[in-house]
Amino acid sequence: MGHFPQGISDRLPNVGYLLLGNNLISGHIPNSLCKIDSLYNLDLKGNMLVGEIPDCWSVTQRPGVINLASNKLSGVIPSSLGNLPTLAWLHLNNNSLHGGFPSSLRNLNQLLILDVGENHLSGIIPSWMGNTFSLMQILRLRQNRLNGTIPLQLCQLSALQILDLSNNNLMGPIPHCIGNLTGMVSKKNISVNQPTRSVEWYEQDVRVVMKGRELEYTRNLKLVVNLDLSNNNLIGTIPEEITSLGALLGLNLSYNRLSGQIPKRIGDMKSLESLDLSHDQLSGAISESITSLSFLSHLNLSYNNLSGPIPKGTQLSTFDDSFIYAGNTFLCGPPLPHKCSDDNLQSGNDDEEKDDKEDKVEKLLFYFVIALGYFIGFWAVIGSLLLQRSWRLAYFQYIDESTCRIKASLTIHLANFKARLTGILMLSDKLW
């Protein structure tokens, strides 16, 4: 309780760890902190500090951790933070910071965690983040006022395990390159990408919304893999490439304007424990592969335009709450109260599609046989004439002889016809 001492650099000139989190400290953060070159870990989270973050950080300082989360700080992110290239953990979340991201932050190429969630930041997500933060494992920008599209450069963050861009004003499609986030692809990649500073990881805490609840992770934070893009204005389809993120524990794309179908290979995301695709504009049938998600314990597909029978599977049968499918008028089957008009409708449609494919194959074979027969018959005659000179002469001689016979026959018949016609005319004249 009380105010932060203004002359702290005089009292503690060589302090390395200043851990005063979760107290009742009020007042401003003194600028004198910038004079302590030995300061490595500054933890002032969970207090009642007000005012702006000091903008006096020096290149002579070598801090690894700055945690100012959950205070009442205002103003902008100070550009002098870019003078701290050794900074690995930066927690500024749950304050009232505004403005954008200072370009000087691109100097922080050792950052593992950047948490600026629950503020009033505005503007776009800088594309340089993808080029700068090659080691970053947690990027948390949730609940701000960020706009624009999701930059493609974020796909270059190969070590990323938690990406939370929820509750902003982002628009445009989900990048198809999202499958390049290899830190989310395999659990093997998680262990490979772990930094050498393993001790400090146990001191970090990050809030993650998963399974419909906000959970705080500390000691097991390195094992959490989560992607949250909910509550934005994202459009387009869910890219099929997202299904390659096999290490994801949580995927939340709810409250957007996403359309199209649920990816057919959603079942490839074997580690999923929480899947929320509610309040979008998804249509079509629920992919049968969803029944392969054996670890799934939270599912919400409500308020879309999904249709057809709900897939039957061991894991899906544990979800007996019809709310997770609510708002999809044309969905049917358990656990919804209205049954499908024909429980075998889906299999019937499958059989019909199979029959159609077989009919098309038979027609193709039929036309192929006809074409082949015509080809063989045609070239059997023409080819033999081209290759055998004697046959060719005999053929054309036969044609000439046939033509002459036809011509002679026609001449004789025509002469006879004329003679009969002349006789008839002469007889007619005599009668008259």
ZIFEN-V659390 format. One record per run of one state. SS is the DSSP state (hx for helix, st for strand, lp for the rest). FROM is the first residue (numbers start at 1). TO is the last residue. If there is no record, write none. Layout:
ss:SS from:FROM to:TO
ss:SS from:FROM to:TO
This chain:
ss:lp from:1 to:1
ss:st from:2 to:3
ss:lp from:4 to:7
ss:hx from:8 to:11
ss:lp from:12 to:16
ss:st from:17 to:19
ss:lp from:20 to:24
ss:st from:25 to:27
ss:lp from:28 to:30
ss:hx from:31 to:35
ss:lp from:36 to:40
ss:st from:41 to:43
ss:lp from:44 to:47
ss:st from:48 to:52
ss:lp from:53 to:64
ss:st from:65 to:67
ss:lp from:68 to:71
ss:st from:72 to:74
ss:lp from:75 to:78
ss:hx from:79 to:83
ss:lp from:84 to:88
ss:st from:89 to:91
ss:lp from:92 to:97
ss:st from:98 to:99
ss:lp from:100 to:102
ss:hx from:103 to:107
ss:lp from:108 to:112
ss:st from:113 to:115
ss:lp from:116 to:119
ss:st from:120 to:124
ss:lp from:125 to:127
ss:hx from:128 to:132
ss:lp from:133 to:137
ss:st from:138 to:140
ss:lp from:141 to:144
ss:st from:145 to:147
ss:lp from:148 to:148
ss:st from:149 to:149
ss:lp from:150 to:151
ss:hx from:152 to:156
ss:lp from:157 to:161
ss:st from:162 to:164
ss:lp from:165 to:170
ss:st from:171 to:172
ss:lp from:173 to:175
ss:hx from:176 to:180
ss:lp from:181 to:181
ss:hx from:182 to:184
ss:lp from:185 to:186
ss:hx from:187 to:192
ss:lp from:193 to:197
ss:hx from:198 to:201
ss:lp from:202 to:205
ss:st from:206 to:210
ss:lp from:211 to:212
ss:st from:213 to:217
ss:lp from:218 to:220
ss:hx from:221 to:223
ss:lp from:224 to:225
ss:st from:226 to:228
ss:lp from:229 to:232
ss:st from:233 to:237
ss:lp from:238 to:239
ss:hx from:240 to:244
ss:lp from:245 to:249
ss:st from:250 to:252
ss:lp from:253 to:256
ss:st from:257 to:260
ss:lp from:261 to:265
ss:hx from:266 to:268
ss:lp from:269 to:273
ss:st from:274 to:276
ss:lp from:277 to:280
ss:st from:281 to:284
ss:lp from:285 to:287
ss:hx from:288 to:292
ss:lp from:293 to:297
ss:st from:298 to:300
ss:lp from:301 to:304
ss:st from:305 to:309
ss:lp from:310 to:315
ss:hx from:316 to:318
ss:lp from:319 to:321
ss:hx from:322 to:325
ss:lp from:326 to:329
ss:st from:330 to:332
ss:lp from:333 to:344
ss:hx from:345 to:387
ss:lp from:388 to:388
ss:hx from:389 to:431
ss:lp from:432 to:432
